[in-house]
Amino acid sequence: MLAPGATIGILGGGQLARMLALAGARLGLRTHVFSPVSDDPAFDVCAARTQADFNDETSLAAFAESVDVVTYEFENVPARTAQVLEAHRPVRPNPRALALTQDRLILSRSTTPARLRAPSRSSAATRS
C-alpha cells in the first residue's frame, strides 16, 4: 500500500498513463512518467517526467531513484527495461509477467492449464 505523497513511476506516457496519473493525484499520489516520446499525453498531468529511450540505463537508474514503485501502462515496454528497474525498486506487475504478455504464443499456452479460453495460436516457424 502506498501512502499519500508516494511517487509512482510509470513507463510509457500515453492515455492510460495519463488516466493513472490523474487517478493517483486524487489519492494524494505523485507520478513520474518515463517515455521516449516528447509529446505523450501523460506529460501534461504528471508531477515529474523523463524523456529518454527505454534502453537508457543511466536515465532508468535516475528515474528509479525518484520513485517508490514502478508500473507500466502497456505491454510493449521492453521487458529488459522492467528488469533493470527491478534492481532498484519494486515493479508491478513484475518483469516476468511483462515478458510473458509480450509473447502471445506463450501467453496463450499458459492460459490453457487454468482453463481460460484464449484464441488458438501457432508459431510462425511451424506454419506451412
N, C-alpha and C positions, 0 to 999 in steps of 0.2 A: 504494500500500500504506500502510495506516495503522499507526503504531507503537502499542504498548501505551501507554495514557494519553491517546490522542487522543479527541476527542469527536465523535460522530456526531449531527447534528441530524436529527430525524425529524419530518416533517409528518404529523400525524394520530396519534391515540393509542389506536387500537383493539387488537384481539387480535394482529394482525400486528406492530404496533409493539412490543407487549409481548414477543412472541417474539424480535424483533430485539434488543431491549434486553437480554433475558436471555442470548441467544447472544453478544452483544457483550461482556457482562460476563465471560463465561468466557474471552474472548480478551484481557482487560485493557483493553477499550474502554469509555468512558463514553458515555452517551446523554443528550441533551437533547430532550425531546418538546415540540412546539408543537401545540396543539389548541384549538379554541374550546369544546370540551366539558369541563366541570369534573370529571366522574367517569369519564373514559376509563381503561380498564384499564392502559395503559402508564404512567400517572402513578404507579402503585404500585411500579414497579420501576426507574424511570429515575433518573439522578443529578441531573437538573435538569428543570424544567418551566416552560412558559409557556402560560398560558391567555389566548388573545386571538383575535380574528377573523382569518381568513386574509387579509383585506384591510387590516389594520392595519400600515401600512408602518413606523411607528415601532417597534412591537414586533418586526416582522420583522428590522429592521436590528439591534436589540439582540440578538436571537436569533442572527443570523448572526455577530456579533462573538464569541459564546461557543462556537462550534463550529468544527471543522476542515473538515467536509464535510456536505452536506445530502442527504437522500433523502426519499422519501415512501412511506407504507405502502399507498396505494391511489390509483387514477387519478382520483378525484373531487376531489382538491386542485385549487383553481383554478390553471390554467397561469400566470396573471399572478403568483401568489404565488411560484412557482418562478423566474420571470423576475426578479422583484425580488431574490430571494436570490442568484441567479447573479451579480449585480453585486458581491457581497461574498465569496462562497465557491463552490467547485465544487458543482454539483448533479448527482447521478447517480441514475437516468438524467436526461439533460438536459431542460430545459423543452420543447424541440421534440418530443421523444418523448412527453412527458406530454400535450401538446396533441393530438398525433396519436391517442393512445389514447382521448381524450375524444370524438372524432368517429368514430362507428362506421362511417359510410359511407366516409370517407376511409381509415380503418384497413382495411376490407375491400378497398377498391380497391388499397391499397398492397401487399397481400399477393399479388395476382394476378401481377405480374411475377416474383416469387420462386417462383411455382408452389406457394404454400402454399394449402391448402384452407381456405376460410372460408365461412360461411353467406352466401347471396346476400342483398343488401340493396338497397333503393331509397330514394331521397329521399322524404320525406313530401310535399314540394312537387310531386313528379311523379306521385304516385298518383292514380288516377281514382276 
